[in-house]
Every structure is written in C-alpha cells, then in structure tokens.
Amino acid sequence: MLATYYPELISNLPRYDGRFEAYQLDAAGCKVLLASYPAGTVIPPHQHDTDNVGVITSGELLLTINGATQRIGAGDWYHVPAHTLHAAEFPQATAEIEFWFNAAG
C-alpha cells in the first residue's frame, strides 16, 4: 500500500526501518514518518524515547494508552508522550503522518 498511496516525491524519500512501512523525513529535533498499514496490522505494547504526534490521513487507528483504547479516524490527531506504554491496531488499511520529537530533558 505504501508505494501506491503517496506521490512519487514522497515515495522517493528514505524508507523507515522498523515495525511498519513508512517514508522518513528527518528534521532538526524531529523525524517525520509518512506511514501506511495494511488492514489487520497490530503493533504490540511498547514505548519509546520520543514524543509522538500524528494525524490519520485515511483509515482508522485504535490506540491504547494506559489500558484505555480510543478510535482515531481520518483527520484526527493523537499524542503519545515519551516513555508511555501504548499499543496500536489498524482494523482497515490506514495511512498517517507521524512526528517523532526528541523528548525534552
């Protein structure tokens, strides 16, 4: 889905090497990922050292933080603070833009 969803200029960016497919754009103090997930993708509970802010551009994210699951649809923004245990599920094909900010301190 990744190569067919984004325009050619985006798909020429370096690929993110991680648990999901994304193109990566580096900026000072932040990484920008343009990601897509096939329907049924599950990312198990994990945490990271970055503050993550994202917007769903198509599809849907089920984001679980501290045992509470919220449904995030196209056009909706979310925030996962650094060092916060969270999990993600994508019940349908989904695309997003996600910003990974270096955590303060």
N, C-alpha and C positions, 0 to 999 in steps of 0.2 A: 504494500500500500504506500509506503514512504515515497518511492520514486514517482508514483503516479499522482500523488496528492499535491506536492509542492512544485512551483515553477522551476524551470531549468536553472536559473541563477541561484536559487536556494539549494537545489539538489547537487550543485557543484561545490557546496561547502564541505569541509571535512566531516566524515562520519564520526558520531559519538560511539565510543567503545564501551558498552555497558549492557544492562539487562533488557533494553528495548532499542528500537530503531529510532535514530534521530540524526539530524544535521546539527553541527555545533558551530556557534559563532562566539569567539572569545572577545570580551570587552574588559576594560580595567575594573577589577574587583567583582566581576560577574561573568558567568558563562550563560549563553543563550542557546537553548535547545529547541529545535523545531521537530517535534516527535509525532509518530503515529503508532497506533497499537491495533493489531487485529482483534476482532471480536473474541471475547473469552480470555483475554490476557489477564493474568493475575500476578501482581508483584507482592510477595510476602512481606510481613512486618520487617522494617528496617529503620535505620536512622542515618543521618549524615551530618557533616560539619558545616553545611551551608543553609542559609535561609532561602527557601524555595517559594517563589510566587509564580503562578501560572494562570493561563486562560485557555479554556477549551474552545477550539475553533469549529469542531464538528464532533458529533457523537456525545459520549457521556462517561464521566468518571465517578466511581463510588470510592470515596476517600474515607478511610477510617483512621481517626486520631483519638487516642485515649479511650478506646472502646466505643466511640460514637461514630456512626457512618453517616456521611452526607452525600447527597446526589448533586453533582456539579455538571450542568449541561452547557451547550454551546453558548458562548458569550459570557459565561460566569467565570469569575476569578476565584482563586483559592490561595491560601498561605500555609506553609508548613514550616514552623520555626526550626532552627538548627537544634540538633540533638533530641528531636521529638520522635518517638516511635510511631510509625504510621505504615499503612498498607494501602494498596490501590487495586481496583478491579475495573475492567473495561468491558461491560456486557455487550457493547456493539463496537464496530470499527470507530476509532476515535483519533483525533489529531489535536495537538496542543502546542502552544508556545510557552516554554518554561524558563524562568530566570533563576539561576543559582548564584545567590550573592554570598560573598565571603562573610562569615559571621563576625560581628564586632567582638573585639577582645579576644 
